[in-house]
């Protein structure tokens, strides 16, 4: 199989992978699969040479279009991960404040010094 055909096959499978709906439980597995596909794809890209025929050029343009879609979907996945991390951090801070609400309060009033003799 030619490297360009391998690249198309890997790109198609990667596109199918990122277009599937992902739950928060399965997200780690999907991210690992995406990383594996990207590694395979990079190895094939390193083997590529300049396109010789018009069919190769059209195939390359098709791959580039799919690559843009893949990048957008991966960015959405990244944003979902960031949202979940911020949500978890906020929940952690809220629960800490609830358990010990006076942790960061340093009030000095309440003491009275009597200067009379």
PLY file of the C-alpha trace (Angstrom):
ply
format ascii 1.0
element vertex 117
property float x
property float y
property float z
element edge 116
property int vertex1
property int vertex2
end_header
0.00 0.00 0.00
1.29 3.43 -0.89
2.03 5.84 1.95
-0.62 8.27 0.68
-3.27 5.53 0.75
-2.15 4.55 4.26
-2.44 8.20 5.30
-5.97 8.38 3.91
-6.97 5.19 5.74
-5.54 6.40 9.05
-7.10 9.85 8.59
-10.51 8.29 7.87
-10.32 6.14 10.99
-9.19 9.14 13.02
-12.08 11.19 11.68
-14.54 8.44 12.62
-13.00 8.28 16.07
-13.32 12.00 16.79
-16.85 12.19 15.37
-18.18 9.60 17.80
-19.91 11.03 20.87
-17.67 10.65 23.90
-18.84 10.30 27.49
-16.71 11.58 30.32
-16.07 8.00 31.47
-14.71 6.87 28.09
-12.81 10.05 27.33
-9.44 8.77 28.55
-9.67 5.71 26.34
-10.66 7.79 23.32
-7.81 10.24 23.93
-5.33 7.35 24.03
-6.75 5.97 20.78
-6.47 9.41 19.16
-2.85 9.68 20.29
-2.07 6.25 18.84
-3.66 7.16 15.50
-1.79 10.47 15.42
1.50 8.66 16.06
0.79 6.20 13.24
-0.19 9.07 10.99
2.99 10.99 11.74
5.11 7.97 10.81
3.33 7.73 7.46
3.64 11.50 6.87
7.39 11.22 7.38
7.50 8.66 4.53
5.54 10.85 2.09
7.06 12.41 -0.97
5.70 15.18 -3.15
2.57 14.18 -5.08
3.30 13.04 -8.63
-0.15 12.79 -10.22
-3.35 14.80 -10.12
-5.05 11.97 -8.24
-2.40 12.20 -5.54
-2.95 15.96 -5.29
-6.73 15.53 -5.00
-6.24 12.86 -2.36
-3.90 15.20 -0.49
-6.48 18.01 -0.60
-9.13 15.62 0.71
-6.83 14.59 3.56
-6.18 18.25 4.42
-9.92 18.99 4.60
-10.44 16.05 6.92
-7.47 17.18 8.99
-9.14 20.53 9.65
-12.28 18.76 10.86
-10.18 16.49 13.07
-8.37 19.47 14.59
-11.66 21.19 15.41
-13.05 18.08 17.09
-9.86 17.55 19.09
-10.03 21.19 20.25
-13.62 20.61 21.39
-12.47 17.55 23.29
-9.70 19.60 24.89
-12.20 22.28 25.94
-14.42 19.62 27.52
-11.46 18.34 29.52
-10.59 21.88 30.65
-14.20 22.53 31.69
-14.26 19.34 33.74
-10.95 20.24 35.39
-12.20 23.71 36.31
-15.47 22.26 37.58
-13.57 19.77 39.74
-11.27 22.50 41.07
-14.23 24.75 41.91
-16.01 21.88 43.65
-12.88 21.15 45.68
-12.56 24.79 46.77
-16.24 24.99 47.65
-16.15 21.85 49.76
-13.02 23.08 51.57
-14.69 26.40 52.37
-17.77 24.58 53.59
-15.79 22.33 55.92
-13.69 25.15 57.40
-15.30 28.54 56.66
-13.04 30.54 59.00
-9.73 29.20 57.72
-8.58 32.39 56.00
-10.20 34.90 58.33
-7.80 36.79 60.55
-9.74 39.20 62.73
-7.91 41.12 65.42
-10.85 42.81 67.12
-12.55 41.52 70.21
-9.71 42.30 72.55
-9.92 45.27 74.89
-7.04 46.79 76.79
-7.94 48.59 79.97
-5.47 51.39 80.59
-6.92 52.52 83.96
-4.89 52.01 87.08
0 1
1 2
2 3
3 4
4 5
5 6
6 7
7 8
8 9
9 10
10 11
11 12
12 13
13 14
14 15
15 16
16 17
17 18
18 19
19 20
20 21
21 22
22 23
23 24
24 25
25 26
26 27
27 28
28 29
29 30
30 31
31 32
32 33
33 34
34 35
35 36
36 37
37 38
38 39
39 40
40 41
41 42
42 43
43 44
44 45
45 46
46 47
47 48
48 49
49 50
50 51
51 52
52 53
53 54
54 55
55 56
56 57
57 58
58 59
59 60
60 61
61 62
62 63
63 64
64 65
65 66
66 67
67 68
68 69
69 70
70 71
71 72
72 73
73 74
74 75
75 76
76 77
77 78
78 79
79 80
80 81
81 82
82 83
83 84
84 85
85 86
86 87
87 88
88 89
89 90
90 91
91 92
92 93
93 94
94 95
95 96
96 97
97 98
98 99
99 100
100 101
101 102
102 103
103 104
104 105
105 106
106 107
107 108
108 109
109 110
110 111
111 112
112 113
113 114
114 115
115 116
